[in-house]
Amino acid sequence: MNDRTWRKSSYSSGQGNCVEVCLSEPGAVAVRDSKDQAGPELAVSDRAWLAFVEGVRQGEFGRG
């Protein structure tokens, strides 16, 4: 599965504390820790990912 294109946010500070995402298969998004690229991946539906991103944009997950 190393042939997939992973991306991370343009807001990433470059300190390695990021998540990376990629389209893993039709209708699914894979998420992983950028510090452990060989580690586990979390797969979510593309609808769930889009809802999460929209929640972030709307401030639903405020910094505590």
SULLINPE-V476082 format. One record per pair of residues at least 12 apart in sequence whose ideal C-beta (glycine too) atoms are under 8 Angstrom apart, sorted by the first residue. I is the first residue (numbers start at 1). J is the second residue. D is the distance in whole Angstrom. If there is no record, write none. Layout:
i & j & d
I & J & D
I & J & D
This chain:
i & j & d
1 & 24 & 8
4 & 22 & 5
4 & 23 & 7
4 & 24 & 7
4 & 30 & 7
5 & 22 & 6
6 & 20 & 4
6 & 21 & 7
6 & 22 & 5
6 & 32 & 7
6 & 37 & 8
7 & 20 & 6
7 & 21 & 6
7 & 22 & 7
8 & 20 & 5
8 & 21 & 7
8 & 34 & 6
12 & 34 & 8
16 & 34 & 6
16 & 35 & 5
17 & 34 & 8
17 & 35 & 7
18 & 33 & 8
18 & 34 & 4
19 & 31 & 5
19 & 32 & 7
19 & 33 & 6
19 & 34 & 6
20 & 32 & 5
20 & 33 & 8
20 & 34 & 5
20 & 37 & 7
21 & 49 & 7
23 & 46 & 8
24 & 41 & 7
24 & 43 & 6
27 & 45 & 6
27 & 46 & 5
28 & 43 & 5
28 & 44 & 7
28 & 45 & 6
28 & 46 & 6
29 & 43 & 7
29 & 44 & 6
29 & 45 & 8
29 & 46 & 5
29 & 48 & 8
29 & 49 & 4
30 & 42 & 7
30 & 43 & 5
31 & 43 & 8
31 & 44 & 7
31 & 49 & 8
